[in-house]
Amino acid sequence: MKFRGPALGALVLLAVPLLASCARVGPHQVSGTGRLVVVAAENFWGSIAAQLGGERVTVTSIVTDPNADPHEHEASPADARLLASANYVIVNGAGYDTWADQLLAAQPESTRTVLTVATLLGRRSGDNPHFWYDPASVARVVARITADYTALNPDAAAYFNEQAVAFAQALTPYHERLANIRARFAGTPIAATESLFQYMARYLGLDLITPYAFMQAVAEGNDPPSPALVMFTQQIQKKAFVVLVFNSQTITPLTTSLEDQTAAAHLRTVAVTETLAPQTATFQAWMDAELDALSSALAAGRSA
C-alpha cells in the first residue's frame, strides 16, 4: 500500500537505506537544559512522548495541523534541522511518513535514537499505518518510549517510571470509554470512508462492513473500484450500518457525497481526525472526545 506523500526533491541528495526501528548507541548528549531533545514526526506520538518525559524532555512535533492531510506533508529544511538536532526521534513508519525516514537517512547521526513504530509492531509498508487508533499498539509504544528514555538518561529512571504511572492514570477515562463502547455496542455494523478507524473498530468489536478495497483506495488517494463503490452505496440505501465514521482531514468530492447520502438516509455520521484536534489537545483528550461522539452516535442510531 502506498500512502500519499510528496517527493523530497532537493532535500534528499542520495538514496540510502532506511534506519532500523531503534538504533541504540551511547553515551548520549542532551541539550544545554539537561533535557532530552525529542522530535516526533506526528503530534499524536509527540503528545504521548511529552507526557512520558515531563520536565526531562523537550518535545517538538512536526505534523500538527488538524485541517491538513498528513499524507501530503512536504518536508522542509526546518524539518531537517529539527531531526538533525534530536537525541530521540519517533516516526510512524509503514509508508505513512517516508519524508522523515528519508531525512534521517540523509543525515545519519550515531548519537540519535530512532523509534519507528511500525517496526516495533512488526508492520511494514503496505499495512494499515494508523497504529495510534489501536489501543494495544499505543500501550506497546508507551512502554518502548519509557524504556528508551531510561536508556538515554539512566539517572532519571525513577522519574520516567513515575511519569509512566501518571500517564497510565491519565488514560483511565480512555480505557473506560473503550470498555463501555465494547460492552454496549459490540457487533453493531458501522461504515467508514477509509481505513483510519479500522483498528479501533476491531478493538471495540464493531462490525466494519465497508468493503476494504474502498477504504484502502481512499486512504491511498485513489478512486475506489466500481464494485466496492456500488456496494457502499447499496449499504447506505439499505441502512445496513448505524454510523458512518469519516476522516475530516481527507475530504474529497466522493466522501462528501457519501456523507450527504448517509445523512439523507437518516443515518449518523462521526468525524475523526488523523492528528490532534484541536492541536493543543493531549492524546487522551482527543481520543476521549472522539469516543464520546462515537458512543452518542451509536446510541442514537440503535434507538432510531
Contacts in CASP RR format, 6 or more apart in sequence:
PFRMAT RR
TARGET T0000
AUTHOR 0000-0000-0000
METHOD contacts of the structure
MODEL  1
MKFRGPALGALVLLAVPLLASCARVGPHQVSGTGRLVVVAAENFWGSIAA
QLGGERVTVTSIVTDPNADPHEHEASPADARLLASANYVIVNGAGYDTWA
DQLLAAQPESTRTVLTVATLLGRRSGDNPHFWYDPASVARVVARITADYT
ALNPDAAAYFNEQAVAFAQALTPYHERLANIRARFAGTPIAATESLFQYM
ARYLGLDLITPYAFMQAVAEGNDPPSPALVMFTQQIQKKAFVVLVFNSQT
ITPLTTSLEDQTAAAHLRTVAVTETLAPQTATFQAWMDAELDALSSALAA
GRSA
1 95 0 8 1.000
1 125 0 8 1.000
1 126 0 8 1.000
1 127 0 8 1.000
1 128 0 8 1.000
1 216 0 8 1.000
1 219 0 8 1.000
1 220 0 8 1.000
2 95 0 8 1.000
2 125 0 8 1.000
2 126 0 8 1.000
2 220 0 8 1.000
3 71 0 8 1.000
3 95 0 8 1.000
3 96 0 8 1.000
3 129 0 8 1.000
3 219 0 8 1.000
3 220 0 8 1.000
4 69 0 8 1.000
4 71 0 8 1.000
4 72 0 8 1.000
4 220 0 8 1.000
4 221 0 8 1.000
5 71 0 8 1.000
5 72 0 8 1.000
5 73 0 8 1.000
5 98 0 8 1.000
5 99 0 8 1.000
6 72 0 8 1.000
6 73 0 8 1.000
6 74 0 8 1.000
6 99 0 8 1.000
8 75 0 8 1.000
8 99 0 8 1.000
8 102 0 8 1.000
8 103 0 8 1.000
11 75 0 8 1.000
11 76 0 8 1.000
11 77 0 8 1.000
11 80 0 8 1.000
11 102 0 8 1.000
11 103 0 8 1.000
11 106 0 8 1.000
12 102 0 8 1.000
12 103 0 8 1.000
12 105 0 8 1.000
12 106 0 8 1.000
13 106 0 8 1.000
14 106 0 8 1.000
16 105 0 8 1.000
16 106 0 8 1.000
16 108 0 8 1.000
17 105 0 8 1.000
18 101 0 8 1.000
18 102 0 8 1.000
18 104 0 8 1.000
18 105 0 8 1.000
19 101 0 8 1.000
19 104 0 8 1.000
19 105 0 8 1.000
19 108 0 8 1.000
19 114 0 8 1.000
19 116 0 8 1.000
20 114 0 8 1.000
20 116 0 8 1.000
20 119 0 8 1.000
21 114 0 8 1.000
21 115 0 8 1.000
21 116 0 8 1.000
21 119 0 8 1.000
21 120 0 8 1.000
22 113 0 8 1.000
22 114 0 8 1.000
22 115 0 8 1.000
22 116 0 8 1.000
22 119 0 8 1.000
22 120 0 8 1.000
22 144 0 8 1.000
22 148 0 8 1.000
23 112 0 8 1.000
23 113 0 8 1.000
23 114 0 8 1.000
24 113 0 8 1.000
24 148 0 8 1.000
24 151 0 8 1.000
25 110 0 8 1.000
25 111 0 8 1.000
25 113 0 8 1.000
26 111 0 8 1.000
28 36 0 8 1.000
28 87 0 8 1.000
28 111 0 8 1.000
28 113 0 8 1.000
28 152 0 8 1.000
28 153 0 8 1.000
29 87 0 8 1.000
29 111 0 8 1.000
30 36 0 8 1.000
30 37 0 8 1.000
30 87 0 8 1.000
30 152 0 8 1.000
30 153 0 8 1.000
31 37 0 8 1.000
31 58 0 8 1.000
31 87 0 8 1.000
33 58 0 8 1.000
34 56 0 8 1.000
35 55 0 8 1.000
35 56 0 8 1.000
35 57 0 8 1.000
35 58 0 8 1.000
36 53 0 8 1.000
36 56 0 8 1.000
36 57 0 8 1.000
36 58 0 8 1.000
36 87 0 8 1.000
36 88 0 8 1.000
36 149 0 8 1.000
36 152 0 8 1.000
36 153 0 8 1.000
37 57 0 8 1.000
37 58 0 8 1.000
37 85 0 8 1.000
37 86 0 8 1.000
37 87 0 8 1.000
37 88 0 8 1.000
38 46 0 8 1.000
38 49 0 8 1.000
38 50 0 8 1.000
38 53 0 8 1.000
38 57 0 8 1.000
38 58 0 8 1.000
38 59 0 8 1.000
38 60 0 8 1.000
38 86 0 8 1.000
38 87 0 8 1.000
38 88 0 8 1.000
38 89 0 8 1.000
38 90 0 8 1.000
39 59 0 8 1.000
39 60 0 8 1.000
39 61 0 8 1.000
39 62 0 8 1.000
39 82 0 8 1.000
39 83 0 8 1.000
39 85 0 8 1.000
39 86 0 8 1.000
39 88 0 8 1.000
39 89 0 8 1.000
39 90 0 8 1.000
40 46 0 8 1.000
40 49 0 8 1.000
40 59 0 8 1.000
40 60 0 8 1.000
40 61 0 8 1.000
40 62 0 8 1.000
40 89 0 8 1.000
40 90 0 8 1.000
41 61 0 8 1.000
41 62 0 8 1.000
41 63 0 8 1.000
41 89 0 8 1.000
41 90 0 8 1.000
41 91 0 8 1.000
41 92 0 8 1.000
41 97 0 8 1.000
41 100 0 8 1.000
42 61 0 8 1.000
42 62 0 8 1.000
42 63 0 8 1.000
42 70 0 8 1.000
42 92 0 8 1.000
42 97 0 8 1.000
42 274 0 8 1.000
42 275 0 8 1.000
43 61 0 8 1.000
43 63 0 8 1.000
43 64 0 8 1.000
43 275 0 8 1.000
43 276 0 8 1.000
43 279 0 8 1.000
44 132 0 8 1.000
44 275 0 8 1.000
44 276 0 8 1.000
44 283 0 8 1.000
44 286 0 8 1.000
45 61 0 8 1.000
45 90 0 8 1.000
45 92 0 8 1.000
45 117 0 8 1.000
45 132 0 8 1.000
45 141 0 8 1.000
46 59 0 8 1.000
46 61 0 8 1.000
46 90 0 8 1.000
46 283 0 8 1.000
47 61 0 8 1.000
47 276 0 8 1.000
47 281 0 8 1.000
47 282 0 8 1.000
47 283 0 8 1.000
47 286 0 8 1.000
48 138 0 8 1.000
48 141 0 8 1.000
48 142 0 8 1.000
48 145 0 8 1.000
48 167 0 8 1.000
48 283 0 8 1.000
49 57 0 8 1.000
49 59 0 8 1.000
49 88 0 8 1.000
49 90 0 8 1.000
49 145 0 8 1.000
50 57 0 8 1.000
50 59 0 8 1.000
51 163 0 8 1.000
51 166 0 8 1.000
51 167 0 8 1.000
51 170 0 8 1.000
51 282 0 8 1.000
51 283 0 8 1.000
52 142 0 8 1.000
52 145 0 8 1.000
52 146 0 8 1.000
52 149 0 8 1.000
52 160 0 8 1.000
52 163 0 8 1.000
52 164 0 8 1.000
52 167 0 8 1.000
53 59 0 8 1.000
53 149 0 8 1.000
53 160 0 8 1.000
53 163 0 8 1.000
54 163 0 8 1.000
56 149 0 8 1.000
56 153 0 8 1.000
56 156 0 8 1.000
56 159 0 8 1.000
56 160 0 8 1.000
57 88 0 8 1.000
57 149 0 8 1.000
60 82 0 8 1.000
62 73 0 8 1.000
62 79 0 8 1.000
62 82 0 8 1.000
62 100 0 8 1.000
63 70 0 8 1.000
63 73 0 8 1.000
63 97 0 8 1.000
63 275 0 8 1.000
64 275 0 8 1.000
64 276 0 8 1.000
64 279 0 8 1.000
65 275 0 8 1.000
65 279 0 8 1.000
66 249 0 8 1.000
66 273 0 8 1.000
66 275 0 8 1.000
66 276 0 8 1.000
66 277 0 8 1.000
66 278 0 8 1.000
66 279 0 8 1.000
67 249 0 8 1.000
68 249 0 8 1.000
69 249 0 8 1.000
69 250 0 8 1.000
69 274 0 8 1.000
70 96 0 8 1.000
70 97 0 8 1.000
70 249 0 8 1.000
70 274 0 8 1.000
70 275 0 8 1.000
71 96 0 8 1.000
71 221 0 8 1.000
71 250 0 8 1.000
73 97 0 8 1.000
73 99 0 8 1.000
74 99 0 8 1.000
75 99 0 8 1.000
75 100 0 8 1.000
75 102 0 8 1.000
75 103 0 8 1.000
79 99 0 8 1.000
79 100 0 8 1.000
79 103 0 8 1.000
80 103 0 8 1.000
80 106 0 8 1.000
80 107 0 8 1.000
83 89 0 8 1.000
83 100 0 8 1.000
83 103 0 8 1.000
83 104 0 8 1.000
83 107 0 8 1.000
84 107 0 8 1.000
84 109 0 8 1.000
86 112 0 8 1.000
87 111 0 8 1.000
87 112 0 8 1.000
87 113 0 8 1.000
87 152 0 8 1.000
88 112 0 8 1.000
88 113 0 8 1.000
88 114 0 8 1.000
88 115 0 8 1.000
88 148 0 8 1.000
88 149 0 8 1.000
88 152 0 8 1.000
89 100 0 8 1.000
89 104 0 8 1.000
89 112 0 8 1.000
89 113 0 8 1.000
89 114 0 8 1.000
89 115 0 8 1.000
90 114 0 8 1.000
90 115 0 8 1.000
90 117 0 8 1.000
90 145 0 8 1.000
91 97 0 8 1.000
91 100 0 8 1.000
91 101 0 8 1.000
91 104 0 8 1.000
91 114 0 8 1.000
91 115 0 8 1.000
91 116 0 8 1.000
91 117 0 8 1.000
92 116 0 8 1.000
92 117 0 8 1.000
92 118 0 8 1.000
92 129 0 8 1.000
92 131 0 8 1.000
92 132 0 8 1.000
93 101 0 8 1.000
93 116 0 8 1.000
93 117 0 8 1.000
93 118 0 8 1.000
93 119 0 8 1.000
93 123 0 8 1.000
93 125 0 8 1.000
93 129 0 8 1.000
94 118 0 8 1.000
94 123 0 8 1.000
94 124 0 8 1.000
94 125 0 8 1.000
94 126 0 8 1.000
94 127 0 8 1.000
94 128 0 8 1.000
94 129 0 8 1.000
94 131 0 8 1.000
95 118 0 8 1.000
95 125 0 8 1.000
95 126 0 8 1.000
95 129 0 8 1.000
96 118 0 8 1.000
96 129 0 8 1.000
96 130 0 8 1.000
101 116 0 8 1.000
104 112 0 8 1.000
104 114 0 8 1.000
113 148 0 8 1.000
113 151 0 8 1.000
113 152 0 8 1.000
115 141 0 8 1.000
115 144 0 8 1.000
115 145 0 8 1.000
115 148 0 8 1.000
117 131 0 8 1.000
117 137 0 8 1.000
117 141 0 8 1.000
118 124 0 8 1.000
118 125 0 8 1.000
118 127 0 8 1.000
118 129 0 8 1.000
118 131 0 8 1.000
120 140 0 8 1.000
120 141 0 8 1.000
120 144 0 8 1.000
121 131 0 8 1.000
121 137 0 8 1.000
121 140 0 8 1.000
123 129 0 8 1.000
123 131 0 8 1.000
128 195 0 8 1.000
128 198 0 8 1.000
128 199 0 8 1.000
128 219 0 8 1.000
130 195 0 8 1.000
130 196 0 8 1.000
130 197 0 8 1.000
130 198 0 8 1.000
130 199 0 8 1.000
130 274 0 8 1.000
131 137 0 8 1.000
131 138 0 8 1.000
131 141 0 8 1.000
131 199 0 8 1.000
132 138 0 8 1.000
132 283 0 8 1.000
133 196 0 8 1.000
133 197 0 8 1.000
133 198 0 8 1.000
133 199 0 8 1.000
133 200 0 8 1.000
134 199 0 8 1.000
134 200 0 8 1.000
134 202 0 8 1.000
134 203 0 8 1.000
135 174 0 8 1.000
135 175 0 8 1.000
135 178 0 8 1.000
135 200 0 8 1.000
135 203 0 8 1.000
136 203 0 8 1.000
137 199 0 8 1.000
142 164 0 8 1.000
142 167 0 8 1.000
142 168 0 8 1.000
143 164 0 8 1.000
146 160 0 8 1.000
146 161 0 8 1.000
146 163 0 8 1.000
146 164 0 8 1.000
149 156 0 8 1.000
149 160 0 8 1.000
150 156 0 8 1.000
150 157 0 8 1.000
150 160 0 8 1.000
150 161 0 8 1.000
153 160 0 8 1.000
170 282 0 8 1.000
170 284 0 8 1.000
171 284 0 8 1.000
173 284 0 8 1.000
173 288 0 8 1.000
174 284 0 8 1.000
174 287 0 8 1.000
174 288 0 8 1.000
174 291 0 8 1.000
177 288 0 8 1.000
177 291 0 8 1.000
177 292 0 8 1.000
177 295 0 8 1.000
178 203 0 8 1.000
178 204 0 8 1.000
178 291 0 8 1.000
180 295 0 8 1.000
181 204 0 8 1.000
181 291 0 8 1.000
181 294 0 8 1.000
181 295 0 8 1.000
181 298 0 8 1.000
182 203 0 8 1.000
182 204 0 8 1.000
182 205 0 8 1.000
184 295 0 8 1.000
184 298 0 8 1.000
184 299 0 8 1.000
185 204 0 8 1.000
185 205 0 8 1.000
185 206 0 8 1.000
185 295 0 8 1.000
185 298 0 8 1.000
185 302 0 8 1.000
186 204 0 8 1.000
186 205 0 8 1.000
186 206 0 8 1.000
187 205 0 8 1.000
187 206 0 8 1.000
187 207 0 8 1.000
188 206 0 8 1.000
188 207 0 8 1.000
188 242 0 8 1.000
188 243 0 8 1.000
188 298 0 8 1.000
188 302 0 8 1.000
189 206 0 8 1.000
189 207 0 8 1.000
189 208 0 8 1.000
189 209 0 8 1.000
189 240 0 8 1.000
189 241 0 8 1.000
189 242 0 8 1.000
190 201 0 8 1.000
190 206 0 8 1.000
190 207 0 8 1.000
190 208 0 8 1.000
190 209 0 8 1.000
190 241 0 8 1.000
190 242 0 8 1.000
190 243 0 8 1.000
190 244 0 8 1.000
190 245 0 8 1.000
190 298 0 8 1.000
191 208 0 8 1.000
191 209 0 8 1.000
191 210 0 8 1.000
191 232 0 8 1.000
191 235 0 8 1.000
191 236 0 8 1.000
191 240 0 8 1.000
191 241 0 8 1.000
191 243 0 8 1.000
191 244 0 8 1.000
191 245 0 8 1.000
191 262 0 8 1.000
192 198 0 8 1.000
192 201 0 8 1.000
192 208 0 8 1.000
192 210 0 8 1.000
192 215 0 8 1.000
192 244 0 8 1.000
192 245 0 8 1.000
192 246 0 8 1.000
193 210 0 8 1.000
193 215 0 8 1.000
193 218 0 8 1.000
193 244 0 8 1.000
193 245 0 8 1.000
193 246 0 8 1.000
193 247 0 8 1.000
193 250 0 8 1.000
193 255 0 8 1.000
193 258 0 8 1.000
193 259 0 8 1.000
194 215 0 8 1.000
194 216 0 8 1.000
194 218 0 8 1.000
194 219 0 8 1.000
194 246 0 8 1.000
194 247 0 8 1.000
194 250 0 8 1.000
194 255 0 8 1.000
195 212 0 8 1.000
195 215 0 8 1.000
195 216 0 8 1.000
195 218 0 8 1.000
195 219 0 8 1.000
196 219 0 8 1.000
196 245 0 8 1.000
196 247 0 8 1.000
196 272 0 8 1.000
196 274 0 8 1.000
197 208 0 8 1.000
197 245 0 8 1.000
197 247 0 8 1.000
197 272 0 8 1.000
198 208 0 8 1.000
198 215 0 8 1.000
201 207 0 8 1.000
201 208 0 8 1.000
201 245 0 8 1.000
202 208 0 8 1.000
209 235 0 8 1.000
209 240 0 8 1.000
209 241 0 8 1.000
210 232 0 8 1.000
210 235 0 8 1.000
210 241 0 8 1.000
211 224 0 8 1.000
211 227 0 8 1.000
211 228 0 8 1.000
211 231 0 8 1.000
211 232 0 8 1.000
213 224 0 8 1.000
213 225 0 8 1.000
213 227 0 8 1.000
213 228 0 8 1.000
214 224 0 8 1.000
214 225 0 8 1.000
214 228 0 8 1.000
214 229 0 8 1.000
214 231 0 8 1.000
214 232 0 8 1.000
217 223 0 8 1.000
217 224 0 8 1.000
217 225 0 8 1.000
217 228 0 8 1.000
218 224 0 8 1.000
218 250 0 8 1.000
218 252 0 8 1.000
218 254 0 8 1.000
218 255 0 8 1.000
219 250 0 8 1.000
221 250 0 8 1.000
221 252 0 8 1.000
223 254 0 8 1.000
224 232 0 8 1.000
224 254 0 8 1.000
229 254 0 8 1.000
232 258 0 8 1.000
233 258 0 8 1.000
233 261 0 8 1.000
234 240 0 8 1.000
235 241 0 8 1.000
236 258 0 8 1.000
236 261 0 8 1.000
236 262 0 8 1.000
236 265 0 8 1.000
236 267 0 8 1.000
237 265 0 8 1.000
239 265 0 8 1.000
239 267 0 8 1.000
241 267 0 8 1.000
242 267 0 8 1.000
242 268 0 8 1.000
242 297 0 8 1.000
242 298 0 8 1.000
242 301 0 8 1.000
242 302 0 8 1.000
243 267 0 8 1.000
243 268 0 8 1.000
243 269 0 8 1.000
243 270 0 8 1.000
243 294 0 8 1.000
243 297 0 8 1.000
243 298 0 8 1.000
243 301 0 8 1.000
244 258 0 8 1.000
244 259 0 8 1.000
244 262 0 8 1.000
244 267 0 8 1.000
244 268 0 8 1.000
244 269 0 8 1.000
244 270 0 8 1.000
245 269 0 8 1.000
245 270 0 8 1.000
245 272 0 8 1.000
245 294 0 8 1.000
246 255 0 8 1.000
246 258 0 8 1.000
246 259 0 8 1.000
246 269 0 8 1.000
246 270 0 8 1.000
246 271 0 8 1.000
246 272 0 8 1.000
247 255 0 8 1.000
247 271 0 8 1.000
247 272 0 8 1.000
247 273 0 8 1.000
247 274 0 8 1.000
248 271 0 8 1.000
248 272 0 8 1.000
248 273 0 8 1.000
249 273 0 8 1.000
249 274 0 8 1.000
249 275 0 8 1.000
250 274 0 8 1.000
259 269 0 8 1.000
262 268 0 8 1.000
262 269 0 8 1.000
263 269 0 8 1.000
266 304 0 8 1.000
267 301 0 8 1.000
268 297 0 8 1.000
268 298 0 8 1.000
268 300 0 8 1.000
268 301 0 8 1.000
269 297 0 8 1.000
270 290 0 8 1.000
270 293 0 8 1.000
270 294 0 8 1.000
270 297 0 8 1.000
271 293 0 8 1.000
272 290 0 8 1.000
273 286 0 8 1.000
273 290 0 8 1.000
276 282 0 8 1.000
276 283 0 8 1.000
276 286 0 8 1.000
277 286 0 8 1.000
281 289 0 8 1.000
END
